[in-house]
Amino acid sequence: MSRRVSAQEAQMQFGQLIDRAVRERERFVVDRDGEPAVVILSVQDYLENTSNAPAWLRDSWADARKNGTDKLTMEEIDAEIAAHRLERGDSGDVLADDQRVDVMGAFISLD
């Protein structure tokens, strides 16, 4: 379901709208001068409803749901990566938040 918000409201509460779109799967229609101008929705919602996600990504999502890893926090993911690298003897750094993108549980490096 979509909720209409003014451009001014969207500007003032942009971070909250993004959080609600991602966490609650809400959609927002942003009006400019009383007319619909843009839609705010999560990447997950976009891929599931307007675009065909590639097979590798759909498989990754299914595996994550099956294994329960789709519920991990960023801190838990970073800890898993660090533990795996320690086991391998790899001292590589964990990516910073601005170097990765979460696309429904599949993290993509921006490098």
C-alpha positions in Angstrom: 0.0 0.0 0.0 1.3 3.5 -0.8 1.1 6.5 1.3 1.2 10.0 -0.2 3.6 12.6 1.3 4.5 16.1 0.2 7.9 16.8 -1.1 8.6 19.0 1.9 7.6 16.2 4.3 9.7 13.7 2.3 12.7 16.0 2.5 12.4 16.5 6.3 11.8 12.8 7.0 13.8 11.2 4.2 15.8 8.8 6.5 12.7 7.7 8.3 10.9 7.0 5.0 13.8 5.0 3.7 13.8 3.0 7.0 10.1 2.3 6.8 10.4 1.3 3.1 13.1 -1.2 3.8 11.9 -2.6 7.2 8.1 -2.4 6.7 8.0 -2.7 2.9 6.0 0.6 2.8 5.8 2.7 -0.4 5.6 6.4 -0.5 4.3 8.6 -3.4 5.9 12.0 -3.1 3.8 14.9 -4.3 5.3 18.0 -5.8 2.8 20.9 -6.1 0.0 18.5 -5.4 0.9 16.1 -8.2 2.6 12.7 -7.8 6.3 13.1 -8.7 8.3 10.1 -7.4 7.9 6.9 -5.5 10.1 5.7 -2.6 10.3 2.0 -2.2 12.9 -0.6 -1.1 15.2 -2.2 -3.6 13.7 -5.6 -2.6 10.2 -4.3 -3.4 11.4 -2.8 -6.7 13.2 -6.0 -7.8 10.3 -8.3 -6.8 7.6 -6.1 -8.5 9.1 -4.2 -11.4 12.2 -6.0 -12.5 13.3 -9.6 -12.8 16.1 -10.3 -10.3 18.9 -12.4 -11.9 18.8 -16.1 -11.1 22.0 -16.0 -8.9 20.4 -13.3 -6.7 17.1 -15.2 -6.4 19.1 -18.3 -5.4 21.1 -16.3 -2.9 17.9 -15.0 -1.3 16.4 -18.4 -1.1 19.6 -19.8 0.5 19.7 -16.9 3.0 16.0 -17.5 4.0 16.6 -21.3 4.3 19.7 -20.8 6.5 18.3 -18.0 8.5 21.1 -15.6 7.4 18.6 -13.2 5.9 18.0 -11.9 9.5 21.7 -11.2 10.4 22.7 -7.6 11.4 25.6 -5.9 9.7 27.6 -6.4 12.9 26.9 -10.2 12.8 27.9 -10.3 9.1 31.1 -8.5 9.8 31.9 -10.9 12.6 31.3 -13.9 10.4 33.5 -12.4 7.7 36.3 -11.7 10.2 36.1 -15.2 11.7 36.3 -16.8 8.3 39.2 -14.7 7.3 41.0 -15.5 10.6 40.5 -19.2 9.9 42.0 -18.8 6.4 44.8 -16.6 7.7 43.6 -13.7 5.6 44.0 -10.3 7.3 41.8 -8.5 4.8 39.7 -5.7 6.2 36.0 -5.9 6.4 34.3 -3.4 4.1 33.1 -0.2 5.5 29.4 0.7 5.3 30.0 3.0 2.4 31.7 0.3 0.4 28.9 -2.2 0.2 25.2 -2.4 -0.7 22.7 -4.8 0.7 20.4 -6.1 -2.0 18.0 -8.3 -0.1 20.7 -10.1 1.8 23.3 -10.2 -1.0 26.0 -7.7 -0.2 27.7 -6.2 -3.3 31.0 -4.4 -3.0 31.2 -0.9 -4.5 34.9 -1.3 -5.3 
